[in-house]
């Protein structure tokens, strides 16, 4: 099922786990959905064959069309109680009543789940998962997908190395567009402490920067969803160096590339950030991404950035260039621009894998790339360390 949902999402159709419904006439198939966050119901309960192991004449309209239900239902058993997260067998009333005390909560697990649903616009399944991850020892049994493994300690690097980040902050987590996950996005950035962040789907960069506790500033002229944030205690923004340009777009949004120059320890370097289109609309051709890579390299020539240390971050949507005879965004950066792929998001600690990437030009060294969790987005925030010459 996750693969099917990912296939739809790659084509612009987002389906929440709680909106997935499975019907089958075999009990063992239905029970396989327990604790997944999906909904499953055994059908043909009144007509059985094979000694009762399977349905006979099929489902009734009441079994399939009686309206939404929650959790897992099998023939001969009462539907699960209607409490919060009732589709997760381990989320008992005792767990829901457990106090979940932290910086953002002084309620019970159940109270916090209800608050997340009411104030952050999340589905019940997503709220159960979020609160389970926020308070693993207390509310973790209510997480339908289980608790991701703990992040390993940040790797150490040579003195003077900078941490850089690429972070798709899901657009409908902004107040303009659905809910307000921005405090969680900001806290994630602040806690990880990168020197520079390339954002995708950002709808309000000033609000997001404020939610980092004022630690980060917004680079001017880098909007279009691809804003760049930086920590002035780690790097200096070179005034007048920033900008953005439109690139070929899909049917979702105007896609852009943004850029800025920074200095650290006497060295200057460029940072470029983008969100590549899906293969829809004007970007339908599989050659679009290779053309965008060449446009980015052309902009570097125009800026005088060729030959200087350069970082490129992106939500790259690489599937959109599958089968292109001109190659992908990545292959063109590597072959034409001398870039190295430092990290590709894996989704190991949540979020989609294979989409978010960090590249570093041959004039610098990138290393220790890793996933760092989602901060409530649907993509992992990914980081790498950058050593300048």
MARVEX-221944 format. One record per residue (C-alpha): y, z, x; residue number from 1; residue in one letter. Coordinates in steps of 0.5 Angstrom, whole numbers. Each point is the difference from the previous one (the first is absolute). Example, Ala and Ser with C-alpha at 12.3 -4.5 7.8 and 13.67 -1.06 7.14 Angstrom:
rec north = -9	up = 16	east = 25	lose = 1	baro = A
rec north = 7	up = -2	east = 2	lose = 2	baro = S
This chain:
rec north = 0	up = 0	east = 0	lose = 1	baro = X
rec north = 5	up = 2	east = 5	lose = 2	baro = X
rec north = -1	up = -7	east = 3	lose = 3	baro = X
rec north = 1	up = -4	east = -7	lose = 4	baro = X
rec north = 7	up = 5	east = -1	lose = 5	baro = X
rec north = 2	up = -3	east = 7	lose = 6	baro = X
rec north = -1	up = -7	east = -1	lose = 7	baro = X
rec north = 4	up = 1	east = -6	lose = 8	baro = X
rec north = 5	up = 4	east = 3	lose = 9	baro = X
rec north = 1	up = -6	east = 6	lose = 10	baro = X
rec north = 2	up = -5	east = -6	lose = 11	baro = X
rec north = 5	up = 5	east = -3	lose = 12	baro = X
rec north = -4	up = 4	east = -5	lose = 13	baro = X
rec north = 0	up = 7	east = 1	lose = 14	baro = X
rec north = -6	up = 4	east = -4	lose = 15	baro = X
rec north = 0	up = 8	east = 0	lose = 16	baro = X
rec north = -7	up = 3	east = 1	lose = 17	baro = X
rec north = 1	up = 3	east = -7	lose = 18	baro = X
rec north = 1	up = -6	east = -3	lose = 19	baro = X
rec north = -7	up = -3	east = 2	lose = 20	baro = X
rec north = -5	up = 0	east = -5	lose = 21	baro = X
rec north = -8	up = -1	east = 1	lose = 22	baro = X
rec north = -5	up = -1	east = -5	lose = 23	baro = X
rec north = -8	up = 0	east = 1	lose = 24	baro = X
rec north = -6	up = 1	east = -4	lose = 25	baro = X
rec north = -3	up = 4	east = 6	lose = 26	baro = X
rec north = 1	up = 7	east = 1	lose = 27	baro = X
rec north = -1	up = 0	east = 8	lose = 28	baro = X
rec north = 6	up = -5	east = 0	lose = 29	baro = X
rec north = 5	up = 4	east = -4	lose = 30	baro = X
rec north = -2	up = 6	east = 4	lose = 31	baro = X
rec north = 2	up = -4	east = 6	lose = 32	baro = X
rec north = 7	up = 0	east = -2	lose = 33	baro = X
rec north = 1	up = 8	east = 0	lose = 34	baro = X
rec north = 5	up = 3	east = 4	lose = 35	baro = X
rec north = 3	up = -7	east = 2	lose = 36	baro = X
rec north = 7	up = 0	east = -5	lose = 37	baro = X
rec north = -3	up = -6	east = -4	lose = 38	baro = X
rec north = -3	up = 1	east = -7	lose = 39	baro = X
rec north = -7	up = -2	east = -2	lose = 40	baro = X
rec north = -4	up = 0	east = -6	lose = 41	baro = X
rec north = -7	up = -1	east = -2	lose = 42	baro = X
rec north = -1	up = -4	east = -6	lose = 43	baro = X
rec north = -5	up = -3	east = -5	lose = 44	baro = X
rec north = -2	up = 8	east = -1	lose = 45	baro = X
rec north = -3	up = -1	east = -7	lose = 46	baro = X
rec north = -4	up = -6	east = 2	lose = 47	baro = X
rec north = -5	up = 1	east = 7	lose = 48	baro = X
rec north = -5	up = -4	east = 3	lose = 49	baro = X
rec north = -5	up = 1	east = 6	lose = 50	baro = X
rec north = -1	up = 7	east = -2	lose = 51	baro = X
rec north = 7	up = 2	east = -1	lose = 52	baro = X
rec north = 2	up = -2	east = 7	lose = 53	baro = X
rec north = 4	up = -6	east = -2	lose = 54	baro = X
rec north = 4	up = -3	east = -7	lose = 55	baro = X
rec north = -3	up = -4	east = -5	lose = 56	baro = X
rec north = 4	up = -4	east = -5	lose = 57	baro = X
rec north = 6	up = 2	east = 4	lose = 58	baro = X
rec north = 7	up = 4	east = -1	lose = 59	baro = X
rec north = 3	up = 1	east = -6	lose = 60	baro = X
rec north = 8	up = -1	east = -1	lose = 61	baro = X
rec north = 1	up = 7	east = 0	lose = 62	baro = X
rec north = -3	up = 1	east = 6	lose = 63	baro = X
rec north = 4	up = -5	east = 4	lose = 64	baro = X
rec north = 6	up = -1	east = -5	lose = 65	baro = X
rec north = 2	up = 7	east = -2	lose = 66	baro = X
rec north = 6	up = 1	east = 5	lose = 67	baro = X
rec north = 1	up = 3	east = 7	lose = 68	baro = X
rec north = -4	up = 6	east = 2	lose = 69	baro = X
rec north = 0	up = 4	east = 7	lose = 70	baro = X
rec north = -6	up = 1	east = 5	lose = 71	baro = X
rec north = -8	up = -1	east = -1	lose = 72	baro = X
rec north = -3	up = 0	east = -7	lose = 73	baro = X
rec north = -8	up = -1	east = 0	lose = 74	baro = X
rec north = -4	up = -1	east = -7	lose = 75	baro = X
rec north = -2	up = 7	east = -2	lose = 76	baro = X
rec north = 5	up = 4	east = 3	lose = 77	baro = X
rec north = 7	up = 3	east = -2	lose = 78	baro = X
rec north = 6	up = -4	east = 3	lose = 79	baro = X
rec north = 3	up = 4	east = 5	lose = 80	baro = X
rec north = 5	up = 5	east = -2	lose = 81	baro = X
rec north = 7	up = -3	east = 0	lose = 82	baro = X
rec north = 3	up = 5	east = 5	lose = 83	baro = X
rec north = 4	up = -3	east = 6	lose = 84	baro = X
rec north = -4	up = -4	east = 5	lose = 85	baro = X
rec north = -6	up = 1	east = -4	lose = 86	baro = X
rec north = -3	up = -6	east = 3	lose = 87	baro = X
rec north = -1	up = 3	east = 6	lose = 88	baro = X
rec north = -6	up = 5	east = -1	lose = 89	baro = X
rec north = 2	up = 5	east = 6	lose = 90	baro = X
rec north = 7	up = 1	east = -3	lose = 91	baro = X
rec north = -2	up = 6	east = -4	lose = 92	baro = X
rec north = 5	up = 4	east = -5	lose = 93	baro = X
rec north = -1	up = 5	east = 6	lose = 94	baro = X
rec north = 3	up = -5	east = 5	lose = 95	baro = X
rec north = 5	up = -2	east = -5	lose = 96	baro = X
rec north = 3	up = 7	east = 0	lose = 97	baro = X
rec north = 0	up = 1	east = 7	lose = 98	baro = X
rec north = 7	up = 2	east = 3	lose = 99	baro = X
rec north = 3	up = -6	east = 4	lose = 100	baro = X
rec north = 5	up = 3	east = 4	lose = 101	baro = X
rec north = 4	up = -4	east = 5	lose = 102	baro = X
rec north = 7	up = -3	east = 1	lose = 103	baro = X
rec north = 0	up = -5	east = -6	lose = 104	baro = X
rec north = -4	up = 5	east = -5	lose = 105	baro = X
rec north = -1	up = 7	east = -2	lose = 106	baro = X
rec north = -5	up = -2	east = -6	lose = 107	baro = X
rec north = -7	up = -1	east = -1	lose = 108	baro = X
rec north = -4	up = -6	east = 2	lose = 109	baro = X
rec north = 0	up = -2	east = -7	lose = 110	baro = X
rec north = 7	up = 2	east = -1	lose = 111	baro = X
rec north = 2	up = -4	east = 6	lose = 112	baro = X
rec north = -4	up = -6	east = -2	lose = 113	baro = X
rec north = 3	up = 0	east = -7	lose = 114	baro = X
rec north = 7	up = 0	east = 4	lose = 115	baro = X
rec north = -2	up = -6	east = 4	lose = 116	baro = X
rec north = -1	up = -4	east = -6	lose = 117	baro = X
rec north = 6	up = 2	east = -4	lose = 118	baro = X
rec north = 5	up = -1	east = 6	lose = 119	baro = X
rec north = -3	up = -5	east = 4	lose = 120	baro = X
rec north = -3	up = -5	east = -5	lose = 121	baro = X
rec north = -7	up = 1	east = 3	lose = 122	baro = X
rec north = -6	up = -1	east = -4	lose = 123	baro = X
rec north = -5	up = 5	east = -1	lose = 124	baro = X
rec north = -5	up = -2	east = 5	lose = 125	baro = X
rec north = 6	up = -1	east = 5	lose = 126	baro = X
rec north = 3	up = 6	east = -1	lose = 127	baro = X
rec north = -7	up = 4	east = 1	lose = 128	baro = X
rec north = -1	up = -4	east = 6	lose = 129	baro = X
rec north = 7	up = 2	east = 3	lose = 130	baro = X
rec north = 0	up = 7	east = -2	lose = 131	baro = X
rec north = -7	up = 1	east = 3	lose = 132	baro = X
rec north = 3	up = -3	east = 7	lose = 133	baro = X
rec north = 6	up = 4	east = 0	lose = 134	baro = X
rec north = -5	up = 7	east = -1	lose = 135	baro = X
rec north = -6	up = -2	east = 3	lose = 136	baro = X
rec north = -4	up = 7	east = 0	lose = 137	baro = X
rec north = 3	up = 2	east = -7	lose = 138	baro = X
rec north = 1	up = -7	east = -4	lose = 139	baro = X
rec north = -5	up = -5	east = 4	lose = 140	baro = X
rec north = -6	up = 1	east = -5	lose = 141	baro = X
rec north = 5	up = -4	east = -5	lose = 142	baro = X
rec north = 1	up = -6	east = 4	lose = 143	baro = X
rec north = -4	up = -6	east = -3	lose = 144	baro = X
rec north = -1	up = -3	east = 7	lose = 145	baro = X
rec north = -1	up = 6	east = 4	lose = 146	baro = X
rec north = 5	up = 2	east = 6	lose = 147	baro = X
rec north = 1	up = -4	east = 6	lose = 148	baro = X
rec north = -2	up = 2	east = 7	lose = 149	baro = X
rec north = 6	up = 4	east = 3	lose = 150	baro = X
rec north = 4	up = -4	east = 5	lose = 151	baro = X
rec north = -1	up = 1	east = 7	lose = 152	baro = X
rec north = 5	up = 3	east = 4	lose = 153	baro = X
rec north = 5	up = -5	east = 3	lose = 154	baro = X
rec north = -2	up = -4	east = 6	lose = 155	baro = X
rec north = 4	up = 2	east = 6	lose = 156	baro = X
rec north = 4	up = -5	east = 4	lose = 157	baro = X
rec north = 4	up = -1	east = 7	lose = 158	baro = X
rec north = 6	up = 3	east = 0	lose = 159	baro = X
rec north = 6	up = -4	east = -4	lose = 160	baro = X
rec north = -5	up = -3	east = -4	lose = 161	baro = X
rec north = 3	up = -1	east = -7	lose = 162	baro = X
rec north = -4	up = 0	east = -7	lose = 163	baro = X
rec north = 1	up = -6	east = -5	lose = 164	baro = X
rec north = -2	up = 0	east = -7	lose = 165	baro = X
rec north = -1	up = -6	east = -5	lose = 166	baro = X
rec north = 0	up = 3	east = -7	lose = 167	baro = X
rec north = -1	up = -3	east = -7	lose = 168	baro = X
rec north = 3	up = 5	east = -5	lose = 169	baro = X
rec north = -2	up = -3	east = -6	lose = 170	baro = X
rec north = 5	up = -3	east = -4	lose = 171	baro = X
rec north = -1	up = 4	east = -7	lose = 172	baro = X
rec north = 0	up = 7	east = 4	lose = 173	baro = X
rec north = 8	up = -1	east = -1	lose = 174	baro = X
rec north = 4	up = 3	east = -6	lose = 175	baro = X
rec north = 2	up = -7	east = -1	lose = 176	baro = X
rec north = -7	up = -3	east = -1	lose = 177	baro = X
rec north = -4	up = 5	east = -3	lose = 178	baro = X
rec north = -1	up = 7	east = 3	lose = 179	baro = X
rec north = 3	up = 4	east = 6	lose = 180	baro = X
rec north = -5	up = 1	east = 6	lose = 181	baro = X
rec north = 6	up = -1	east = 4	lose = 182	baro = X
rec north = 0	up = 7	east = 2	lose = 183	baro = X
rec north = -7	up = -1	east = 2	lose = 184	baro = X
rec north = 1	up = -6	east = 4	lose = 185	baro = X
rec north = 6	up = 4	east = 4	lose = 186	baro = X
rec north = -4	up = 6	east = 2	lose = 187	baro = X
rec north = -6	up = -5	east = 2	lose = 188	baro = X
rec north = 5	up = -3	east = 5	lose = 189	baro = X
rec north = 4	up = 6	east = 2	lose = 190	baro = X
rec north = -7	up = 4	east = 2	lose = 191	baro = X
rec north = -2	up = -6	east = 4	lose = 192	baro = X
rec north = 6	up = -1	east = 4	lose = 193	baro = X
rec north = 0	up = -7	east = 2	lose = 194	baro = X
rec north = 6	up = -3	east = 3	lose = 195	baro = X
rec north = 1	up = -6	east = -4	lose = 196	baro = X
rec north = -3	up = -2	east = -7	lose = 197	baro = X
rec north = -1	up = -7	east = -3	lose = 198	baro = X
rec north = 0	up = 1	east = -7	lose = 199	baro = X
rec north = -3	up = -5	east = -5	lose = 200	baro = X
rec north = 1	up = 1	east = -8	lose = 201	baro = X
rec north = 6	up = 4	east = 1	lose = 202	baro = X
rec north = 4	up = 1	east = -6	lose = 203	baro = X
rec north = 5	up = 5	east = 2	lose = 204	baro = X
rec north = 1	up = 1	east = 8	lose = 205	baro = X
rec north = 6	up = 5	east = 0	lose = 206	baro = X
rec north = -4	up = 5	east = -5	lose = 207	baro = X
rec north = -7	up = -1	east = 4	lose = 208	baro = X
rec north = 4	up = 2	east = 6	lose = 209	baro = X
rec north = 3	up = 6	east = -3	lose = 210	baro = X
rec north = -7	up = 2	east = -2	lose = 211	baro = X
rec north = -1	up = 1	east = 8	lose = 212	baro = X
rec north = 4	up = 6	east = 0	lose = 213	baro = X
rec north = 6	up = -5	east = 3	lose = 214	baro = X
rec north = -4	up = -1	east = 6	lose = 215	baro = X
rec north = 0	up = -8	east = -1	lose = 216	baro = X
rec north = 5	up = -5	east = -1	lose = 217	baro = X
rec north = 0	up = -7	east = -3	lose = 218	baro = X
rec north = 2	up = -6	east = 4	lose = 219	baro = X
rec north = 5	up = -4	east = -3	lose = 220	baro = X
rec north = -1	up = -6	east = -3	lose = 221	baro = X
rec north = -8	up = 0	east = 0	lose = 222	baro = X
rec north = -1	up = 1	east = -7	lose = 223	baro = X
rec north = -4	up = -5	east = -5	lose = 224	baro = X
rec north = -6	up = 5	east = 0	lose = 225	baro = X
rec north = -1	up = 0	east = 7	lose = 226	baro = X
rec north = 5	up = 5	east = 3	lose = 227	baro = X
rec north = 0	up = 3	east = 7	lose = 228	baro = X
rec north = 1	up = 8	east = 1	lose = 229	baro = X
rec north = 1	up = 3	east = 6	lose = 230	baro = X
rec north = 0	up = 7	east = 3	lose = 231	baro = X
rec north = 7	up = 0	east = 4	lose = 232	baro = X
rec north = -3	up = 6	east = 5	lose = 233	baro = X
rec north = -5	up = -5	east = 2	lose = 234	baro = X
rec north = 3	up = -6	east = 1	lose = 235	baro = X
rec north = 7	up = -3	east = -1	lose = 236	baro = X
rec north = 2	up = -6	east = -5	lose = 237	baro = X
rec north = 3	up = -6	east = 4	lose = 238	baro = X
rec north = 6	up = -1	east = -5	lose = 239	baro = X
rec north = 1	up = -7	east = -3	lose = 240	baro = X
rec north = -7	up = -2	east = 2	lose = 241	baro = X
rec north = -3	up = 1	east = -7	lose = 242	baro = X
rec north = -1	up = -5	east = -5	lose = 243	baro = X
rec north = -5	up = -4	east = -5	lose = 244	baro = X
rec north = -2	up = -7	east = -2	lose = 245	baro = X
rec north = -4	up = -2	east = -6	lose = 246	baro = X
rec north = -7	up = -3	east = 1	lose = 247	baro = X
rec north = -4	up = -4	east = -5	lose = 248	baro = X
rec north = -2	up = 4	east = -6	lose = 249	baro = X
rec north = -5	up = 1	east = -5	lose = 250	baro = X
rec north = 1	up = 2	east = -7	lose = 251	baro = X
rec north = 0	up = 7	east = 1	lose = 252	baro = X
rec north = 7	up = 1	east = 4	lose = 253	baro = X
rec north = 4	up = -3	east = 5	lose = 254	baro = X
rec north = -3	up = 1	east = 7	lose = 255	baro = X
rec north = 4	up = 1	east = 6	lose = 256	baro = X
rec north = 0	up = 1	east = 7	lose = 257	baro = X
rec north = 4	up = 6	east = 3	lose = 258	baro = X
rec north = 2	up = 2	east = 7	lose = 259	baro = X
rec north = 4	up = 4	east = 4	lose = 260	baro = X
rec north = 1	up = 2	east = 8	lose = 261	baro = X
rec north = -1	up = 7	east = 3	lose = 262	baro = X
rec north = 1	up = 3	east = 6	lose = 263	baro = X
rec north = -4	up = 6	east = 3	lose = 264	baro = X
rec north = 0	up = 3	east = 7	lose = 265	baro = X
rec north = 4	up = -6	east = 3	lose = 266	baro = X
rec north = -5	up = -5	east = -3	lose = 267	baro = X
rec north = 2	up = -5	east = -6	lose = 268	baro = X
rec north = -5	up = -3	east = -5	lose = 269	baro = X
rec north = 0	up = -3	east = -6	lose = 270	baro = X
rec north = -4	up = 2	east = -7	lose = 271	baro = X
rec north = -1	up = -5	east = -5	lose = 272	baro = X
rec north = -3	up = 1	east = -7	lose = 273	baro = X
rec north = -3	up = -4	east = -6	lose = 274	baro = X
rec north = -4	up = 0	east = -6	lose = 275	baro = X
rec north = -4	up = -7	east = 0	lose = 276	baro = X
rec north = -1	up = -3	east = -7	lose = 277	baro = X
rec north = -6	up = -1	east = -4	lose = 278	baro = X
rec north = -2	up = -7	east = -1	lose = 279	baro = X
rec north = 3	up = -1	east = -6	lose = 280	baro = X
rec north = 6	up = -4	east = -3	lose = 281	baro = X
rec north = 4	up = -3	east = 6	lose = 282	baro = X
rec north = -5	up = 3	east = 5	lose = 283	baro = X
rec north = -6	up = -3	east = -3	lose = 284	baro = X
rec north = -2	up = -4	east = 6	lose = 285	baro = X
rec north = -4	up = 4	east = 5	lose = 286	baro = X
rec north = 4	up = -3	east = 6	lose = 287	baro = X
rec north = 6	up = 4	east = -3	lose = 288	baro = X
rec north = -1	up = 6	east = 5	lose = 289	baro = X
rec north = -1	up = -4	east = 6	lose = 290	baro = X
rec north = 7	up = -3	east = -2	lose = 291	baro = X
rec north = 3	up = 7	east = -1	lose = 292	baro = X
rec north = -3	up = 2	east = 7	lose = 293	baro = X
rec north = 4	up = -6	east = 3	lose = 294	baro = X
rec north = 6	up = 2	east = -4	lose = 295	baro = X
rec north = 0	up = 7	east = 3	lose = 296	baro = X
rec north = -1	up = -3	east = 7	lose = 297	baro = X
rec north = 6	up = -5	east = -1	lose = 298	baro = X
rec north = 4	up = 6	east = -2	lose = 299	baro = X
rec north = -2	up = 4	east = 6	lose = 300	baro = X
rec north = 3	up = -6	east = 4	lose = 301	baro = X
rec north = 6	up = 0	east = -4	lose = 302	baro = X
rec north = 1	up = 7	east = 1	lose = 303	baro = X
rec north = -2	up = 0	east = 8	lose = 304	baro = X
rec north = -5	up = 4	east = -1	lose = 305	baro = X
rec north = -6	up = -4	east = 3	lose = 306	baro = X
rec north = -2	up = 3	east = 7	lose = 307	baro = X
rec north = 2	up = 7	east = -3	lose = 308	baro = X
rec north = -4	up = 5	east = -2	lose = 309	baro = X
rec north = -1	up = -1	east = -8	lose = 310	baro = X
rec north = -4	up = 4	east = -5	lose = 311	baro = X
rec north = -2	up = -4	east = -7	lose = 312	baro = X
rec north = -3	up = 4	east = -6	lose = 313	baro = X
rec north = -2	up = -2	east = -6	lose = 314	baro = X
rec north = -4	up = 0	east = -7	lose = 315	baro = X
rec north = -3	up = -7	east = 2	lose = 316	baro = X
rec north = -5	up = -1	east = -6	lose = 317	baro = X
rec north = -4	up = -5	east = 5	lose = 318	baro = X
rec north = -5	up = -2	east = -5	lose = 319	baro = X
rec north = 6	up = -5	east = -2	lose = 320	baro = X
rec north = -1	up = -4	east = 6	lose = 321	baro = X
rec north = -8	up = -1	east = 0	lose = 322	baro = X
rec north = -2	up = -7	east = 1	lose = 323	baro = X
rec north = 7	up = -2	east = 3	lose = 324	baro = X
rec north = -1	up = -5	east = 5	lose = 325	baro = X
rec north = 7	up = 2	east = 3	lose = 326	baro = X
rec north = -3	up = 7	east = 1	lose = 327	baro = X
rec north = 2	up = 7	east = -2	lose = 328	baro = X
rec north = 7	up = 4	east = 1	lose = 329	baro = X
rec north = -4	up = 4	east = 5	lose = 330	baro = X
rec north = -3	up = -6	east = 4	lose = 331	baro = X
rec north = 7	up = -3	east = 0	lose = 332	baro = X
rec north = 3	up = 6	east = 3	lose = 333	baro = X
rec north = -6	up = 1	east = 5	lose = 334	baro = X
rec north = 0	up = -7	east = 2	lose = 335	baro = X
rec north = 7	up = -2	east = 0	lose = 336	baro = X
rec north = 4	up = 6	east = 1	lose = 337	baro = X
rec north = -5	up = 4	east = 5	lose = 338	baro = X
rec north = -1	up = 6	east = -5	lose = 339	baro = X
rec north = -5	up = 5	east = 0	lose = 340	baro = X
rec north = -3	up = 3	east = -7	lose = 341	baro = X
rec north = 0	up = 7	east = 2	lose = 342	baro = X
rec north = -3	up = 3	east = -7	lose = 343	baro = X
rec north = -2	up = -3	east = -7	lose = 344	baro = X
rec north = 0	up = 5	east = -5	lose = 345	baro = X
rec north = -7	up = 2	east = -2	lose = 346	baro = X
rec north = 1	up = 5	east = -6	lose = 347	baro = X
rec north = -4	up = 5	east = 3	lose = 348	baro = X
rec north = 4	up = 6	east = -3	lose = 349	baro = X
rec north = 2	up = -4	east = -6	lose = 350	baro = X
rec north = 3	up = -6	east = -2	lose = 351	baro = X
rec north = -2	up = -8	east = 1	lose = 352	baro = X
rec north = -3	up = -2	east = 6	lose = 353	baro = X
rec north = 2	up = -6	east = 4	lose = 354	baro = X
rec north = 7	up = -2	east = -2	lose = 355	baro = X
rec north = 5	up = 4	east = 4	lose = 356	baro = X
rec north = 1	up = -1	east = 7	lose = 357	baro = X
rec north = 4	up = 1	east = 6	lose = 358	baro = X
rec north = 1	up = -5	east = 6	lose = 359	baro = X
rec north = 3	up = 1	east = 7	lose = 360	baro = X
rec north = 2	up = -6	east = 4	lose = 361	baro = X
rec north = -2	up = 0	east = 7	lose = 362	baro = X
rec north = 6	up = 3	east = 3	lose = 363	baro = X
rec north = -2	up = 7	east = -2	lose = 364	baro = X
rec north = -6	up = 3	east = -1	lose = 365	baro = X
rec north = -3	up = 3	east = -7	lose = 366	baro = X
rec north = -6	up = 5	east = -1	lose = 367	baro = X
rec north = -3	up = 5	east = -4	lose = 368	baro = X
rec north = 1	up = -3	east = -6	lose = 369	baro = X
rec north = -3	up = 4	east = -6	lose = 370	baro = X
rec north = 0	up = 1	east = -8	lose = 371	baro = X
rec north = 4	up = 6	east = -2	lose = 372	baro = X
rec north = -1	up = 1	east = -7	lose = 373	baro = X
rec north = 4	up = -3	east = -6	lose = 374	baro = X
rec north = 5	up = 5	east = -2	lose = 375	baro = X
rec north = -2	up = -1	east = -7	lose = 376	baro = X
rec north = 1	up = -8	east = 1	lose = 377	baro = X
rec north = -5	up = -5	east = -1	lose = 378	baro = X
rec north = 0	up = -2	east = 7	lose = 379	baro = X
rec north = -1	up = 4	east = 6	lose = 380	baro = X
rec north = 6	up = 1	east = 5	lose = 381	baro = X
rec north = -3	up = -2	east = 7	lose = 382	baro = X
rec north = 3	up = 2	east = 6	lose = 383	baro = X
rec north = 0	up = -2	east = 8	lose = 384	baro = X
rec north = 3	up = 2	east = 6	lose = 385	baro = X
rec north = 5	up = -5	east = 4	lose = 386	baro = X
rec north = 1	up = 1	east = 7	lose = 387	baro = X
rec north = 6	up = -4	east = 3	lose = 388	baro = X
rec north = 1	up = -3	east = 7	lose = 389	baro = X
